[in-house]
């Protein structure tokens, strides 16, 4: 039976290019599309998981499980960016993608009903026994949020990225640096707080617990309320490192509302480098996460797991500090 690799060989292109044409992506030239689709028609290739399952005993389906415990939503720039890169990569490997809901019969049972080859758990709440049941099953899984036993985990270097953020602020002369931390139930929240503390130690600044507030969620409202609390301190901070850009936007709103200027009266650093970060005023200094690299790595690792190849339990993707106008030298 003809598969996507045969089409790629006959067309003289990569399997990724064939997948893009079959999934109607726009970045392939018209001439290449015509050539590939002509070959598809000539050889009678059926680009769906059912046909391939007959010959490979696999469904060529990848499930995507999304736990809403952080109330982030799939529209969140960070997770949507990872998801898009993951989807493109698995499709280039010949898989189709299906979203899995655990609301009725549970995640594991739903995955078994759909007979998926593997699952990407976008965010995981380990208090959810439905998710741990899925992780403990024979279905291959990957995730990017919470470490669980030997499930492969791909995520940014949160600790080093946070150290970069604090180093930047201390080099600008700031000594009273606050941190709006992420929910400490997440690996990102824990490691970014750890990096913040290491950054203070490097600058010989004593840790002050009054300058650290744990936000309940990764949203702008949390940033707004946490920043309001920090500004009410007898000695407010001169700078704040916020656990994500969306939360930083809320913090900036609170600073403006307080009659202060971001980048002049108080410096702000975020984490993520969402698209909006460069378009607000002043533009946000932030730690950039490579969402595409995380998504591609998750797809490749899951594919290797499905094919019984050895994979690393943890893959950490490098971060980078992007300096913009929201940070400035302390007066």
C-alpha positions as CSV (number, residue, x, y, z in Angstrom):
1,X,0.0,0.0,0.0
2,X,1.3,3.4,-0.9
3,X,2.1,5.7,2.0
4,X,3.1,9.4,2.4
5,X,6.8,8.5,2.1
6,X,6.2,7.0,-1.4
7,X,4.4,10.1,-2.5
8,X,7.3,12.2,-1.2
9,X,9.9,10.1,-3.1
10,X,7.9,10.2,-6.3
11,X,7.5,14.0,-6.1
12,X,11.1,14.6,-5.0
13,X,10.1,16.4,-1.9
14,X,10.0,15.8,1.9
15,X,7.2,14.0,3.7
16,X,6.6,17.3,5.5
17,X,5.9,19.0,2.2
18,X,3.5,16.3,1.2
19,X,1.7,16.6,4.5
20,X,1.4,20.3,4.1
21,X,-0.2,19.9,0.7
22,X,-2.6,17.2,2.0
23,X,-3.5,19.4,4.9
24,X,-3.9,22.5,2.7
25,X,-1.1,24.7,4.2
26,X,-0.4,27.8,2.2
27,X,3.5,27.9,2.3
28,X,3.9,25.3,-0.5
29,X,4.2,26.7,-4.1
30,X,1.4,26.1,-6.5
31,X,3.6,24.2,-8.9
32,X,4.6,21.8,-6.1
33,X,1.0,21.3,-5.0
34,X,-0.1,20.4,-8.5
35,X,2.8,17.9,-8.9
36,X,2.0,16.2,-5.5
37,X,-1.7,16.1,-6.0
38,X,-1.3,14.6,-9.5
39,X,0.9,11.8,-8.1
40,X,-1.7,11.3,-5.3
41,X,-4.4,10.8,-7.8
42,X,-2.3,8.6,-10.1
43,X,-1.3,6.1,-7.4
44,X,-4.7,6.2,-5.7
45,X,-3.3,7.3,-2.3
46,X,-5.9,7.7,0.4
47,X,-4.6,10.2,2.9
48,X,-6.5,9.1,6.0
49,X,-5.7,7.1,9.1
50,X,-8.2,4.3,8.4
51,X,-6.4,3.2,5.2
52,X,-3.0,3.2,6.8
53,X,-4.4,1.3,9.9
54,X,-5.2,-1.7,7.6
55,X,-1.6,-2.2,6.8
56,X,0.2,-0.9,9.9
57,X,-2.1,-2.1,12.6
58,X,-2.1,1.5,13.8
59,X,-4.7,4.3,13.6
60,X,-2.2,7.1,12.9
61,X,-4.2,9.2,15.3
62,X,-2.7,11.4,18.0
63,X,-4.9,12.6,20.9
64,X,-4.6,16.0,22.5
65,X,-5.8,16.3,26.1
66,X,-6.3,19.6,27.7
67,X,-6.8,20.0,31.4
68,X,-8.5,23.3,32.4
69,X,-7.2,23.4,36.0
70,X,-5.2,26.6,35.3
71,X,-8.1,28.3,33.5
72,X,-5.7,29.4,30.7
73,X,-7.7,28.3,27.7
74,X,-6.4,27.1,24.3
75,X,-6.4,30.7,23.1
76,X,-3.4,31.5,25.4
77,X,-0.5,32.6,23.2
78,X,2.0,30.2,24.8
79,X,0.0,27.0,24.6
80,X,-1.6,27.8,21.3
81,X,1.9,28.4,19.8
82,X,3.1,25.0,21.1
83,X,0.0,23.3,19.9
84,X,0.3,24.7,16.4
85,X,3.9,23.6,16.1
86,X,3.1,20.2,17.5
87,X,0.2,19.7,15.1
88,X,2.2,20.6,12.1
89,X,5.1,18.3,13.1
90,X,2.9,15.3,13.7
91,X,1.0,15.9,10.5
92,X,4.4,16.0,8.7
93,X,5.0,12.5,10.2
94,X,1.7,11.2,8.8
95,X,-0.6,11.5,11.8
96,X,-4.0,13.0,12.2
97,X,-4.9,14.9,15.4
98,X,-8.1,14.6,17.5
99,X,-9.0,16.4,20.7
100,X,-9.9,14.2,23.7
101,X,-12.4,15.2,26.3
102,X,-12.7,13.4,29.6
103,X,-16.0,14.9,30.7
104,X,-18.2,11.9,30.0
105,X,-16.3,8.6,30.2
106,X,-12.9,9.8,31.2
107,X,-9.6,10.5,29.3
108,X,-8.3,6.9,29.2
109,X,-11.6,5.4,28.1
110,X,-12.1,8.1,25.4
111,X,-8.5,7.5,24.1
112,X,-9.2,3.7,24.0
113,X,-12.5,4.4,22.1
114,X,-10.7,6.5,19.6
115,X,-7.8,4.0,19.5
116,X,-5.2,6.7,19.5
117,X,-1.5,5.8,19.0
118,X,-0.3,8.4,21.5
119,X,-1.4,11.5,23.5
120,X,0.0,15.0,24.1
121,X,-1.3,16.2,27.5
122,X,-1.0,20.0,27.1
123,X,-1.5,20.8,30.8
124,X,-1.9,18.3,33.6
125,X,-3.5,18.5,37.0
126,X,-2.1,15.6,39.0
127,X,-5.0,15.9,41.4
128,X,-7.2,14.7,38.5
129,X,-7.2,10.9,38.8
130,X,-8.5,10.7,35.2
131,X,-5.2,12.1,33.9
132,X,-3.0,10.0,36.2
133,X,-5.0,7.0,35.0
134,X,-4.1,7.9,31.4
135,X,-0.4,8.5,32.3
136,X,-0.3,5.1,34.1
137,X,-1.8,3.3,31.1
138,X,0.0,1.7,28.1
139,X,-0.8,4.6,25.8
140,X,2.3,6.6,25.0
141,X,2.1,10.2,26.4
142,X,4.1,13.4,26.4
143,X,3.5,16.6,28.3
144,X,4.9,20.1,28.9
145,X,3.7,21.1,32.3
146,X,3.9,18.7,35.3
147,X,6.5,15.9,35.8
148,X,4.9,12.5,36.4
149,X,7.0,9.3,36.8
150,X,8.7,8.5,33.5
151,X,6.3,10.5,31.1
152,X,8.5,12.4,28.7
153,X,8.4,16.1,29.5
154,X,9.4,19.1,27.3
155,X,9.6,22.6,28.6
156,X,11.6,25.8,28.7
157,X,14.6,26.5,30.9
158,X,12.4,28.4,33.4
159,X,15.2,28.6,36.0
160,X,17.8,30.1,33.7
161,X,15.3,32.4,32.0
162,X,14.4,33.8,35.4
163,X,18.0,34.3,36.4
164,X,18.5,36.3,33.2
165,X,15.5,38.5,34.1
166,X,16.8,39.3,37.6
167,X,20.4,39.7,36.4
168,X,19.1,42.3,33.9
169,X,17.3,44.2,36.6
170,X,20.2,44.2,39.1
171,X,22.6,45.4,36.3
172,X,20.2,48.4,35.9
173,X,20.7,49.2,39.6
174,X,17.5,47.7,41.0
175,X,17.7,46.2,44.5
176,X,14.1,46.0,45.5
177,X,12.8,43.5,43.0
178,X,9.4,41.9,43.4
179,X,8.2,38.7,41.8
180,X,4.6,37.8,40.9
181,X,5.0,34.1,40.8
182,X,2.9,31.6,38.9
183,X,0.8,28.9,40.6
184,X,3.3,26.8,42.4
185,X,1.4,23.7,41.5
186,X,3.0,24.0,38.0
187,X,6.7,23.3,37.2
188,X,6.9,26.8,35.6
189,X,5.8,28.5,38.7
190,X,8.2,26.6,40.9
191,X,11.2,26.9,38.7
192,X,10.7,30.6,37.9
193,X,10.5,31.4,41.6
194,X,13.7,29.4,42.1
195,X,15.5,31.3,39.4
196,X,14.3,34.6,40.9
197,X,15.9,33.6,44.2
198,X,19.1,32.5,42.6
199,X,19.3,35.8,40.7
200,X,19.0,37.7,44.0
201,X,21.7,35.6,45.6
202,X,24.0,36.3,42.7
203,X,23.5,40.1,43.2
204,X,23.9,39.7,47.0
205,X,20.3,40.8,47.6
206,X,18.5,39.3,50.6
207,X,15.3,37.5,49.8
208,X,12.2,39.4,51.1
209,X,9.1,37.3,51.2
210,X,6.9,40.4,51.2
211,X,8.0,41.1,47.7
212,X,6.8,37.7,46.4
213,X,3.1,37.1,45.6
214,X,1.8,33.8,44.2
215,X,-0.8,34.5,41.5
216,X,-3.7,32.1,41.5
217,X,-3.9,31.9,37.7
218,X,-1.9,32.8,34.6
219,X,-4.1,35.7,33.6
220,X,-4.1,39.5,33.5
221,X,-6.5,39.9,36.4
222,X,-4.1,38.1,38.7
223,X,-1.3,40.4,37.6
224,X,-3.5,43.4,38.3
225,X,-4.5,42.3,41.8
226,X,-1.0,41.2,42.8
227,X,0.6,44.4,41.6
228,X,-2.0,46.4,43.5
229,X,-0.8,44.6,46.7
230,X,2.8,45.3,46.0
231,X,2.2,49.0,45.4
232,X,0.5,49.2,48.8
233,X,3.8,48.2,50.6
234,X,5.5,50.8,52.8
235,X,8.4,50.4,50.4
236,X,7.1,49.4,47.0
237,X,9.4,47.6,44.6
238,X,11.4,49.5,42.0
239,X,11.1,46.6,39.6
240,X,8.9,43.5,39.2
241,X,9.6,40.2,37.5
242,X,6.3,38.6,36.4
243,X,5.8,34.9,35.7
244,X,4.2,35.4,32.3
245,X,3.5,38.2,29.8
246,X,-0.3,38.1,30.1
247,X,0.0,38.6,33.9
248,X,2.5,41.3,33.3
249,X,-0.1,43.2,31.2
250,X,-2.4,43.2,34.3
251,X,0.5,44.4,36.4
252,X,1.2,47.3,34.0
253,X,-2.4,48.3,34.1
254,X,-2.2,48.5,37.9
255,X,1.0,50.6,37.7
256,X,-0.6,53.1,35.3
257,X,-3.7,53.3,37.5
258,X,-1.4,54.1,40.4
259,X,-0.1,57.1,38.6
260,X,3.3,55.6,37.9
261,X,5.2,55.2,34.6
262,X,6.5,51.8,33.5
263,X,10.1,52.0,32.5
264,X,10.6,55.2,34.5
265,X,9.1,54.8,38.0
266,X,9.1,51.0,37.9
267,X,10.6,48.4,35.6
268,X,8.7,45.3,34.5
269,X,9.9,42.0,33.0
270,X,7.6,39.3,31.7
271,X,8.1,35.7,30.6
272,X,6.9,34.2,27.2
273,X,7.3,36.9,24.6
274,X,3.8,36.7,23.3
275,X,3.1,38.7,20.1
276,X,1.4,41.5,22.1
277,X,4.6,42.1,24.2
278,X,6.3,44.1,21.5
279,X,3.2,46.2,20.6
280,X,2.1,47.6,24.0
281,X,3.5,50.9,25.3
282,X,6.1,50.8,26.6
283,X,7.1,47.5,24.8
284,X,7.7,44.7,27.3
285,X,11.1,43.3,28.3
286,X,10.5,39.6,28.6
287,X,12.1,36.1,28.5
288,X,11.3,34.5,25.2
289,X,10.2,30.9,25.1
290,X,10.8,29.0,21.9
291,X,7.2,27.7,21.4
292,X,7.9,26.2,18.0
293,X,10.9,24.2,19.3
294,X,8.9,22.9,22.2
295,X,6.0,21.8,20.0
296,X,8.3,20.1,17.5
297,X,10.3,18.3,20.2
298,X,7.1,17.0,21.8
299,X,5.9,15.6,18.4
300,X,9.2,14.0,17.6
301,X,9.5,12.4,21.1
302,X,6.0,11.1,21.0
303,X,6.6,9.6,17.6
304,X,9.7,7.9,18.9
305,X,7.8,6.5,21.9
306,X,5.1,5.1,19.6
307,X,7.8,3.4,17.6
308,X,9.4,2.0,20.8
309,X,12.5,4.1,20.4
310,X,14.5,5.4,23.4
311,X,13.6,9.0,24.5
312,X,14.8,11.4,27.1
313,X,12.5,11.8,30.1
314,X,13.2,15.6,30.2
315,X,14.0,17.9,27.3
316,X,14.7,21.5,28.3
317,X,14.6,24.2,25.6
318,X,16.8,27.3,25.9
319,X,15.2,30.7,26.7
320,X,16.4,34.2,25.7
321,X,16.0,37.7,27.3
322,X,14.4,40.2,25.0
323,X,15.2,43.8,26.2
324,X,12.6,46.5,25.4
325,X,11.4,49.8,26.9
326,X,9.6,48.5,30.1
327,X,13.0,48.3,31.9
328,X,15.4,51.1,32.6
329,X,18.2,52.1,35.0
330,X,17.0,52.9,38.5
331,X,17.4,56.6,39.4
